[in-house]
Amino acid sequence: MKVCFLIITVYLVGCETKQDFESQLLNTSKDLLLEVKRGNSTDSIRLELAQLDSTKLEQLNDDTSKLTFWLNIYNAYYQELGKRDSLVDLSIFKEKQILIANQFWSFDDIEHGILRGKEEYGYNAISVKHLDYRIHFALNCGAESCPPIATYDKAKLDNQLEVATNWFVNSTTEIDVENKTIRISEIFDWFAEDFEATIEIPELIASYTGEDVQGFEVEYIPWSWESSLGNFREF
């Protein structure tokens, strides 16, 4: 009986430590983005992230934790590394210049390999298990057409992503009922497979705008790559 009690106690302590570390990691990602927003130095936080043991990232063991952490990381680091040129330089997304857990990552690694779970990137151990198309309304790549930047919190993530999606769809969609046409962001064309794995795009538009657009002709609004850093908003 004493042995069993000891085993159970050690197990519980181990679980508590893991949960505590996950909470710490999520808070670090949030703090990083908040300090970027405030225009403060992020050197100490980035050093902490750089020196993480690589196995620690695997302790983000559910999709909500992974989304929270990596959305904040992506948005914070783009604000740090993006240049204030007139246009976004598309090469920035492939450059491995984000140092986390003693490894350099690119924005594409984070977006496609982790947040979209694309197997060809080789991050299966830390990537999401189920794609949530709403990430496309949360990632900010520094362009004028990008969704605004929010600080994401695990406890509120589902509601935050829902509000972000609702805001983006309603602020970018143009519906012409008389001519039965809708103009929507080009993001729906780029990532059609992500949306249609869950919901047909006309149904998605209808669910957020309240307009029945089934059978409407779809046109895509060209993406503006004009640089627009510092576009923060709270959801």
Backbone as CSV, one residue per row, in Angstrom:
resi,resn,N_x,N_y,N_z,CA_x,CA_y,CA_z,C_x,C_y,C_z
1,MET,0.839,-1.210,0.000,0.000,0.000,0.000,0.870,1.254,0.000
2,LYS,1.944,1.239,0.789,2.835,2.389,0.846,3.501,2.635,-0.495
3,VAL,3.872,1.551,-1.181,4.523,1.688,-2.494,3.577,2.305,-3.494
4,CYS,2.320,1.823,-3.477,1.316,2.368,-4.404,1.116,3.857,-4.162
5,PHE,1.039,4.221,-2.888,0.840,5.632,-2.531,1.992,6.489,-3.043
6,LEU,3.221,5.964,-2.917,4.402,6.691,-3.373,4.369,6.893,-4.869
7,ILE,3.973,5.847,-5.610,3.916,5.937,-7.079,2.888,6.967,-7.504
8,ILE,1.718,6.921,-6.867,0.659,7.879,-7.208,1.100,9.296,-6.893
9,THR,1.765,9.484,-5.772,2.231,10.819,-5.381,3.226,11.369,-6.378
10,VAL,4.192,10.545,-6.779,5.191,10.979,-7.759,4.533,11.334,-9.073
11,TYR,3.559,10.528,-9.483,2.836,10.794,-10.735,2.125,12.136,-10.689
12,LEU,1.437,12.401,-9.573,0.701,13.656,-9.441,1.631,14.856,-9.441
13,VAL,2.763,14.728,-8.757,3.743,15.813,-8.738,4.268,16.072,-10.139
14,GLY,4.512,14.979,-10.892,5.002,15.113,-12.264,4.002,15.821,-13.148
15,CYS,2.710,15.464,-12.997,1.662,16.112,-13.789,1.549,17.588,-13.460
16,GLU,1.621,17.892,-12.174,1.521,19.290,-11.749,2.673,20.106,-12.328
17,THR,3.872,19.545,-12.300,5.032,20.248,-12.840,4.863,20.505,-14.328
18,LYS,4.350,19.511,-15.054,4.136,19.653,-16.493,3.112,20.741,-16.786
19,GLN,2.018,20.752,-16.011,0.990,21.772,-16.196,1.532,23.163,-15.882
20,ASP,2.330,23.245,-14.825,2.926,24.525,-14.457,3.835,25.037,-15.561
21,PHE,4.609,24.107,-16.155,5.517,24.543,-17.207,4.754,24.997,-18.437
22,GLU,3.679,24.284,-18.781,2.876,24.694,-19.926,2.328,26.105,-19.713
23,SER,1.819,26.358,-18.522,1.289,27.681,-18.200,2.375,28.743,-18.317
24,GLN,3.566,28.415,-17.842,4.689,29.347,-17.925,5.048,29.649,-19.384
25,LEU,5.046,28.616,-20.213,5.397,28.789,-21.626,4.362,29.659,-22.343
26,LEU,3.100,29.423,-22.041,2.042,30.226,-22.662,2.128,31.680,-22.207
27,ASN,2.420,31.884,-20.928,2.566,33.250,-20.419,3.758,33.955,-21.053
28,THR,4.811,33.195,-21.327,5.995,33.781,-21.963,5.663,34.276,-23.365
29,SER,4.910,33.482,-24.116,4.526,33.900,-25.477,3.641,35.141,-25.430
30,LYS,2.763,35.181,-24.456,1.875,36.334,-24.293,2.660,37.570,-23.882
31,ASP,3.583,37.405,-22.932,4.414,38.524,-22.473,5.265,39.088,-23.610
32,LEU,5.777,38.185,-24.446,6.583,38.634,-25.583,5.782,39.559,-26.477
33,LEU,4.575,39.150,-26.819,3.748,39.967,-27.703,3.342,41.275,-27.037
34,LEU,3.052,41.221,-25.750,2.672,42.448,-25.034,3.826,43.454,-24.987
35,GLU,5.039,42.954,-24.770,6.200,43.852,-24.729,6.473,44.444,-26.116
36,VAL,6.268,43.647,-27.154,6.400,44.169,-28.524,5.373,45.281,-28.739
37,LYS,4.152,45.038,-28.318,3.081,46.027,-28.474,3.417,47.324,-27.749
38,ARG,4.037,47.201,-26.567,4.379,48.384,-25.763,5.647,49.075,-26.233
39,GLY,6.356,48.436,-27.165,7.596,49.020,-27.668,8.765,48.849,-26.728
40,ASN,8.676,47.870,-25.830,9.747,47.616,-24.871,10.746,46.590,-25.400
41,SER,11.888,46.512,-24.747,12.891,45.518,-25.123,12.362,44.107,-24.838
42,THR,12.621,43.194,-25.757,12.212,41.796,-25.575,13.423,40.875,-25.470
43,ASP,14.599,41.440,-25.255,15.834,40.642,-25.264,15.788,39.488,-24.261
44,SER,15.359,39.762,-23.041,15.385,38.717,-22.006,14.383,37.609,-22.317
45,ILE,13.224,37.980,-22.841,12.215,36.972,-23.173,12.678,36.128,-24.351
46,ARG,13.247,36.770,-25.359,13.724,36.025,-26.519,14.888,35.108,-26.146
47,LEU,15.725,35.534,-25.204,16.812,34.681,-24.735,16.254,33.460,-24.002
48,GLU,15.243,33.680,-23.199,14.593,32.571,-22.490,14.024,31.557,-23.481
49,LEU,13.364,32.039,-24.517,12.801,31.152,-25.536,13.897,30.433,-26.318
50,ALA,14.966,31.151,-26.614,16.066,30.565,-27.388,16.714,29.405,-26.651
51,GLN,16.788,29.499,-25.322,17.512,28.505,-24.536,16.630,27.374,-24.013
52,LEU,15.381,27.341,-24.403,14.498,26.260,-23.982,15.052,24.905,-24.412
53,ASP,14.856,23.913,-23.582,15.127,22.539,-23.995,14.109,22.181,-25.077
54,SER,14.566,21.602,-26.181,13.678,21.337,-27.318,12.512,20.426,-26.947
55,THR,12.704,19.544,-25.959,11.621,18.635,-25.580,10.481,19.367,-24.877
56,LYS,10.753,20.561,-24.380,9.731,21.311,-23.656,8.567,21.708,-24.564
57,LEU,8.840,21.917,-25.857,7.766,22.295,-26.771,6.727,21.187,-26.896
58,GLU,7.149,19.952,-26.662,6.224,18.823,-26.738,5.275,18.803,-25.549
59,GLN,5.562,19.598,-24.541,4.672,19.657,-23.386,3.432,20.505,-23.654
60,LEU,3.419,21.181,-24.802,2.185,21.810,-25.251,1.385,20.689,-25.924
61,ASN,0.681,19.918,-25.130,0.172,18.651,-25.639,-1.275,18.659,-26.092
62,ASP,-1.890,19.826,-26.211,-3.218,19.883,-26.832,-3.245,21.041,-27.818
63,ASP,-4.166,20.974,-28.752,-4.195,21.957,-29.839,-4.422,23.377,-29.345
64,THR,-5.212,23.546,-28.296,-5.471,24.895,-27.781,-4.185,25.538,-27.280
65,SER,-3.371,24.767,-26.583,-2.089,25.276,-26.090,-1.157,25.604,-27.243
66,LYS,-1.095,24.709,-28.216,-0.214,24.921,-29.363,-0.615,26.167,-30.147
67,LEU,-1.916,26.316,-30.377,-2.385,27.492,-31.110,-2.070,28.779,-30.353
68,THR,-2.345,28.778,-29.067,-2.100,29.969,-28.250,-0.630,30.375,-28.314
69,PHE,0.246,29.421,-28.046,1.679,29.705,-28.009,2.187,30.185,-29.363
70,TRP,1.914,29.429,-30.419,2.529,29.726,-31.718,1.898,30.911,-32.431
71,LEU,0.628,31.199,-32.177,0.036,32.423,-32.738,0.718,33.653,-32.143
72,ASN,0.890,33.648,-30.818,1.570,34.775,-30.173,3.011,34.901,-30.650
73,ILE,3.699,33.762,-30.783,5.094,33.772,-31.228,5.205,34.322,-32.648
74,TYR,4.385,33.821,-33.549,4.428,34.275,-34.952,4.203,35.785,-35.022
75,ASN,3.139,36.245,-34.398,2.794,37.665,-34.504,3.822,38.566,-33.831
76,ALA,4.368,38.109,-32.706,5.382,38.910,-32.015,6.657,38.999,-32.844
77,TYR,7.122,37.879,-33.350,8.388,37.884,-34.081,8.275,38.601,-35.422
78,TYR,7.091,38.569,-36.047,7.004,39.344,-37.295,7.143,40.830,-37.005
79,GLN,6.544,41.283,-35.935,6.679,42.697,-35.581,8.130,43.044,-35.260
80,GLU,8.886,42.082,-34.714,10.293,42.307,-34.387,11.177,42.267,-35.632
81,LEU,10.890,41.363,-36.547,11.788,41.111,-37.674,11.337,41.749,-38.987
82,GLY,10.064,42.096,-39.074,9.562,42.711,-40.299,10.155,44.103,-40.489
83,LYS,10.505,44.401,-41.715,11.103,45.710,-42.004,10.021,46.692,-42.423
84,ARG,10.252,47.950,-42.083,9.273,48.978,-42.425,9.511,49.500,-43.836
85,ASP,9.541,48.559,-44.786,9.616,48.950,-46.190,8.199,49.217,-46.688
86,SER,8.092,49.765,-47.895,6.758,50.067,-48.410,5.969,48.806,-48.725
87,LEU,6.690,47.727,-49.109,6.047,46.454,-49.407,6.674,45.346,-48.590
88,VAL,5.869,44.338,-48.257,6.386,43.173,-47.546,7.293,42.378,-48.484
89,ASP,8.484,42.045,-48.017,9.415,41.208,-48.779,9.049,39.752,-48.506
90,LEU,8.524,39.059,-49.513,7.997,37.708,-49.310,9.069,36.700,-48.915
91,SER,10.331,37.019,-49.140,11.398,36.088,-48.764,11.503,35.929,-47.255
92,ILE,10.959,36.884,-46.494,11.069,36.836,-45.037,10.402,35.592,-44.459
93,PHE,9.398,35.064,-45.146,8.646,33.941,-44.596,9.428,32.625,-44.648
94,LYS,10.407,32.547,-45.516,11.191,31.321,-45.652,12.512,31.369,-44.888
95,GLU,12.913,32.544,-44.420,14.183,32.685,-43.720,14.089,32.150,-42.296
96,LYS,15.006,31.269,-41.924,15.011,30.687,-40.580,15.774,31.634,-39.649
97,GLN,15.033,32.527,-39.008,15.654,33.549,-38.167,14.975,33.707,-36.810
98,ILE,14.067,32.791,-36.477,13.390,32.827,-35.184,14.014,31.748,-34.313
99,LEU,14.763,32.137,-33.287,15.494,31.175,-32.461,14.662,30.791,-31.238
100,ILE,14.181,29.556,-31.248,13.406,29.016,-30.133,13.864,27.587,-29.882
101,ALA,14.135,27.258,-28.625,14.559,25.915,-28.230,15.796,25.472,-28.999
102,ASN,16.763,26.386,-29.108,18.044,26.093,-29.755,17.899,25.672,-31.218
103,GLN,16.853,26.156,-31.849,16.615,25.844,-33.259,16.085,27.084,-33.953
104,PHE,16.520,27.291,-35.197,16.016,28.420,-35.975,14.793,27.973,-36.786
105,TRP,13.762,28.799,-36.706,12.494,28.523,-37.385,12.198,29.649,-38.373
106,SER,11.430,29.329,-39.397,10.929,30.353,-40.310,9.452,30.593,-40.006
107,PHE,8.920,31.676,-40.531,7.484,31.917,-40.369,6.683,30.825,-41.073
108,ASP,7.182,30.334,-42.203,6.503,29.234,-42.889,6.495,27.964,-42.044
109,ASP,7.596,27.713,-41.330,7.643,26.551,-40.436,6.499,26.614,-39.432
110,ILE,6.326,27.793,-38.850,5.298,27.954,-37.815,3.897,27.875,-38.415
111,GLU,3.667,28.631,-39.495,2.326,28.677,-40.076,1.924,27.335,-40.675
112,HIS,2.756,26.821,-41.562,2.371,25.620,-42.315,2.722,24.325,-41.587
113,GLY,3.901,24.289,-40.971,4.346,23.063,-40.334,3.684,22.781,-39.002
114,ILE,3.401,23.842,-38.216,2.837,23.650,-36.876,1.355,24.000,-36.833
115,LEU,0.992,25.208,-37.231,-0.395,25.654,-37.095,-1.330,25.019,-38.121
116,ARG,-0.799,24.652,-39.303,-1.617,23.952,-40.295,-1.332,22.454,-40.296
117,GLY,-0.282,22.039,-39.611,0.014,20.623,-39.456,0.430,19.907,-40.723
118,LYS,1.106,20.625,-41.634,1.546,19.999,-42.880,2.700,19.028,-42.600
119,GLU,2.500,17.769,-42.923,3.460,16.731,-42.554,4.814,16.892,-43.212
120,GLU,4.846,17.481,-44.414,6.114,17.596,-45.129,7.129,18.485,-44.410
121,TYR,6.685,19.271,-43.439,7.612,20.118,-42.679,8.324,19.340,-41.573
122,GLY,7.794,18.192,-41.207,8.472,17.328,-40.250,8.327,17.713,-38.792
123,TYR,7.258,18.451,-38.435,7.071,18.867,-37.043,5.887,18.150,-36.395
124,ASN,5.658,16.926,-36.779,4.479,16.197,-36.303,4.401,16.117,-34.782
125,ALA,5.541,16.052,-34.116,5.550,15.896,-32.658,4.995,17.121,-31.939
126,ILE,5.048,18.277,-32.588,4.603,19.512,-31.912,3.502,20.238,-32.673
127,SER,3.085,19.711,-33.822,2.078,20.406,-34.625,0.670,20.101,-34.123
128,VAL,-0.298,20.910,-34.560,-1.691,20.663,-34.186,-2.157,19.352,-34.814
129,LYS,-3.097,18.716,-34.147,-3.654,17.459,-34.663,-4.866,17.711,-35.554
130,HIS,-5.563,18.806,-35.280,-6.755,19.141,-36.057,-6.677,20.612,-36.484
131,LEU,-6.724,20.836,-37.774,-6.618,22.196,-38.309,-7.844,23.030,-37.935
132,ASP,-7.608,24.230,-37.466,-8.663,25.205,-37.190,-8.495,26.332,-38.206
133,TYR,-9.412,26.426,-39.174,-9.261,27.414,-40.241,-9.247,28.847,-39.726
134,ARG,-9.681,29.058,-38.509,-9.738,30.421,-37.969,-8.355,31.021,-37.723
135,ILE,-7.301,30.180,-37.786,-5.953,30.737,-37.630,-5.662,31.776,-38.709
136,HIS,-6.308,31.636,-39.855,-6.043,32.568,-40.955,-6.577,33.970,-40.682
137,PHE,-7.387,34.092,-39.656,-7.890,35.406,-39.251,-7.176,35.897,-37.995
138,ALA,-6.104,35.174,-37.624,-5.341,35.537,-36.426,-3.882,35.827,-36.722
139,LEU,-3.355,35.274,-37.817,-1.946,35.487,-38.173,-1.770,36.813,-38.891
140,ASN,-0.791,37.578,-38.473,-0.513,38.867,-39.103,0.878,38.849,-39.727
141,CYS,0.921,39.004,-41.051,2.194,38.949,-41.783,2.709,40.333,-42.139
142,GLY,2.199,41.352,-41.464,2.712,42.699,-41.657,2.197,43.424,-42.882
143,ALA,1.219,42.838,-43.576,0.670,43.476,-44.776,-0.636,44.197,-44.448
144,GLU,-0.995,45.144,-45.296,-2.189,45.945,-45.074,-3.457,45.101,-45.007
145,SER,-3.507,44.009,-45.782,-4.704,43.170,-45.822,-4.770,42.145,-44.701
146,CYS,-3.724,42.072,-43.887,-3.692,41.080,-42.808,-4.711,41.393,-41.720
147,PRO,-5.184,40.352,-41.039,-6.003,40.584,-39.846,-5.188,41.328,-38.795
148,PRO,-5.843,42.053,-37.901,-5.109,42.747,-36.831,-4.519,41.751,-35.846
149,ILE,-3.604,42.233,-35.017,-2.883,41.396,-34.056,-3.594,41.437,-32.710
150,ALA,-3.856,40.253,-32.166,-4.414,40.166,-30.814,-3.481,39.330,-29.951
151,THR,-3.571,39.516,-28.654,-2.818,38.688,-27.713,-3.720,37.541,-27.293
152,TYR,-3.321,36.313,-27.643,-4.202,35.174,-27.407,-3.920,34.498,-26.073
153,ASP,-5.017,34.039,-25.469,-4.977,33.436,-24.143,-5.691,32.085,-24.211
154,LYS,-5.071,31.050,-23.659,-5.635,29.705,-23.779,-7.067,29.620,-23.258
155,ALA,-7.331,30.220,-22.124,-8.659,30.119,-21.510,-9.744,30.780,-22.349
156,LYS,-9.351,31.725,-23.194,-10.335,32.478,-23.988,-10.160,32.248,-25.486
157,LEU,-9.305,31.301,-25.872,-8.897,31.198,-27.269,-10.059,30.972,-28.226
158,ASP,-10.946,30.038,-27.920,-12.037,29.744,-28.843,-12.880,30.985,-29.114
159,ASN,-13.231,31.695,-28.064,-14.029,32.916,-28.234,-13.238,33.991,-28.971
160,GLN,-11.942,34.119,-28.674,-11.116,35.123,-29.355,-11.030,34.844,-30.854
161,LEU,-10.835,33.575,-31.213,-10.755,33.230,-32.636,-12.095,33.444,-33.333
162,GLU,-13.173,33.179,-32.616,-14.501,33.383,-33.192,-14.756,34.866,-33.445
163,VAL,-14.398,35.694,-32.488,-14.569,37.142,-32.647,-13.678,37.670,-33.767
164,ALA,-12.435,37.177,-33.837,-11.508,37.600,-34.892,-12.034,37.227,-36.268
165,THR,-12.588,36.025,-36.390,-13.144,35.567,-37.664,-14.341,36.413,-38.056
166,ASN,-15.221,36.653,-37.113,-16.406,37.466,-37.376,-16.009,38.874,-37.817
167,TRP,-15.021,39.445,-37.125,-14.576,40.792,-37.479,-13.999,40.820,-38.895
168,PHE,-13.136,39.867,-39.217,-12.473,39.873,-40.517,-13.473,39.663,-41.646
169,VAL,-14.341,38.672,-41.504,-15.310,38.383,-42.567,-16.204,39.586,-42.825
170,ASN,-16.712,40.183,-41.762,-17.641,41.302,-41.945,-16.952,42.583,-42.400
171,SER,-15.678,42.737,-42.088,-14.992,43.972,-42.480,-14.386,43.894,-43.878
172,THR,-14.303,42.706,-44.437,-13.667,42.572,-45.759,-14.611,42.074,-46.849
173,THR,-15.753,41.571,-46.493,-16.666,40.973,-47.479,-17.610,42.021,-48.067
174,GLU,-17.765,41.965,-49.377,-18.700,42.853,-50.081,-19.764,41.984,-50.747
175,ILE,-21.022,42.226,-50.431,-22.131,41.413,-50.950,-23.039,42.271,-51.815
176,ASP,-23.240,41.835,-53.047,-24.139,42.523,-53.987,-25.330,41.592,-54.218
177,VAL,-26.396,41.825,-53.439,-27.564,40.940,-53.499,-28.244,41.025,-54.859
178,GLU,-28.327,42.232,-55.410,-29.029,42.425,-56.681,-28.372,41.634,-57.813
179,ASN,-27.046,41.673,-57.854,-26.327,40.971,-58.925,-25.817,39.594,-58.497
180,LYS,-26.168,39.189,-57.293,-25.800,37.875,-56.757,-24.290,37.610,-56.881
181,THR,-23.508,38.536,-56.369,-22.051,38.368,-56.340,-21.533,38.703,-54.941
182,ILE,-20.463,38.053,-54.581,-19.776,38.406,-53.337,-18.297,38.584,-53.655
183,ARG,-17.703,39.563,-53.022,-16.261,39.775,-53.128,-15.677,39.498,-51.748
184,ILE,-14.740,38.552,-51.704,-14.161,38.143,-50.426,-12.638,38.191,-50.504
185,SER,-12.025,38.186,-49.344,-10.569,38.256,-49.263,-9.914,37.123,-50.038
186,GLU,-8.778,37.430,-50.628,-8.020,36.442,-51.382,-7.534,35.292,-50.486
187,ILE,-7.560,35.500,-49.199,-7.136,34.464,-48.263,-8.004,33.208,-48.397
188,PHE,-9.270,33.403,-48.796,-10.169,32.263,-48.987,-9.767,31.435,-50.207
189,ASP,-9.143,32.054,-51.157,-8.661,31.344,-52.346,-7.356,30.611,-52.030
190,TRP,-6.434,31.292,-51.355,-5.139,30.690,-51.022,-5.276,29.437,-50.175
191,PHE,-6.190,29.481,-49.208,-6.311,28.386,-48.250,-7.671,27.702,-48.340
192,ALA,-8.172,27.599,-49.566,-9.493,26.987,-49.779,-9.580,25.595,-49.170
193,GLU,-8.499,24.820,-49.271,-8.527,23.452,-48.734,-8.719,23.450,-47.222
194,ASP,-8.179,24.449,-46.536,-8.322,24.523,-45.087,-9.768,24.803,-44.683
195,PHE,-10.403,25.729,-45.417,-11.782,26.069,-45.099,-12.729,24.940,-45.478
196,GLU,-12.569,24.428,-46.691,-13.524,23.462,-47.216,-13.401,22.090,-46.571
197,ALA,-12.323,21.870,-45.808,-12.224,20.628,-45.033,-13.247,20.623,-43.909
198,THR,-13.743,21.817,-43.563,-14.704,21.952,-42.471,-16.060,22.466,-42.934
199,ILE,-16.046,23.470,-43.821,-17.278,24.148,-44.208,-17.108,24.744,-45.604
200,GLU,-18.183,24.736,-46.391,-18.137,25.399,-47.695,-18.041,26.910,-47.479
201,ILE,-17.234,27.569,-48.306,-16.987,29.002,-48.095,-18.277,29.838,-48.128
202,PRO,-19.211,29.623,-49.080,-20.462,30.410,-49.029,-21.212,30.229,-47.709
203,GLU,-21.181,29.011,-47.170,-21.840,28.757,-45.891,-21.126,29.489,-44.763
204,LEU,-19.800,29.529,-44.833,-19.022,30.255,-43.824,-19.364,31.739,-43.864
205,ILE,-19.385,32.307,-45.075,-19.710,33.732,-45.223,-21.103,34.012,-44.686
206,ALA,-22.047,33.139,-45.008,-23.428,33.328,-44.560,-23.541,33.265,-43.046
207,SER,-22.770,32.360,-42.432,-22.881,32.185,-40.984,-22.393,33.408,-40.210
208,TYR,-21.478,34.181,-40.811,-20.947,35.351,-40.112,-21.607,36.662,-40.536
209,THR,-22.126,36.717,-41.765,-22.751,37.960,-42.236,-24.266,37.946,-42.092
210,GLY,-24.846,36.738,-41.983,-26.297,36.632,-41.912,-26.976,36.732,-43.257
211,GLU,-26.188,36.773,-44.339,-26.734,36.872,-45.693,-26.651,35.519,-46.391
212,ASP,-27.750,35.115,-47.041,-27.750,33.866,-47.801,-27.083,34.125,-49.143
213,VAL,-25.850,33.633,-49.297,-25.086,33.881,-50.531,-24.888,32.601,-51.332
214,GLN,-25.696,31.590,-51.047,-25.584,30.339,-51.787,-25.878,30.570,-53.257
215,GLY,-24.987,30.108,-54.125,-25.162,30.279,-55.562,-24.647,31.601,-56.096
216,PHE,-24.161,32.487,-55.225,-23.627,33.769,-55.677,-22.286,33.551,-56.381
217,GLU,-22.013,34.386,-57.354,-20.706,34.359,-58.001,-19.668,34.946,-57.046
218,VAL,-18.525,34.284,-56.965,-17.482,34.697,-56.019,-16.337,35.395,-56.756
219,GLU,-15.964,36.555,-56.252,-14.781,37.263,-56.739,-13.839,37.473,-55.558
220,TYR,-12.545,37.473,-55.841,-11.564,37.628,-54.769,-10.933,39.015,-54.806
221,ILE,-10.887,39.637,-53.638,-10.286,40.955,-53.512,-8.773,40.786,-53.444
222,PRO,-8.022,41.395,-54.354,-6.560,41.235,-54.337,-5.954,41.652,-53.003
223,TRP,-4.991,40.879,-52.555,-4.307,41.128,-51.282,-3.376,42.320,-51.413
224,SER,-3.454,43.231,-50.480,-2.540,44.367,-50.463,-1.308,44.006,-49.646
225,TRP,-0.138,44.023,-50.314,1.119,43.722,-49.635,1.815,44.989,-49.136
226,GLU,1.094,46.104,-49.125,1.640,47.314,-48.514,1.959,47.030,-47.048
227,SER,3.131,47.434,-46.603,3.548,47.154,-45.237,2.686,47.917,-44.227
228,SER,2.275,47.215,-43.168,1.456,47.828,-42.127,1.744,47.158,-40.798
229,LEU,2.822,47.583,-40.163,3.205,47.020,-38.861,2.453,47.739,-37.738
230,GLY,2.344,47.061,-36.595,1.748,47.695,-35.425,0.232,47.739,-35.440
231,ASN,-0.402,46.860,-36.214,-1.869,46.853,-36.295,-2.438,45.957,-35.197
232,PHE,-2.516,46.492,-33.977,-2.978,45.713,-32.829,-4.461,45.990,-32.546
233,ARG,-5.117,44.933,-32.058,-6.519,45.046,-31.671,-6.798,43.937,-30.667
234,GLU,-7.624,44.199,-29.686,-7.954,43.160,-28.708,-9.280,42.508,-29.046
235,PHE,-9.284,41.183,-29.012,-10.513,40.420,-29.248,-10.910,39.685,-27.986
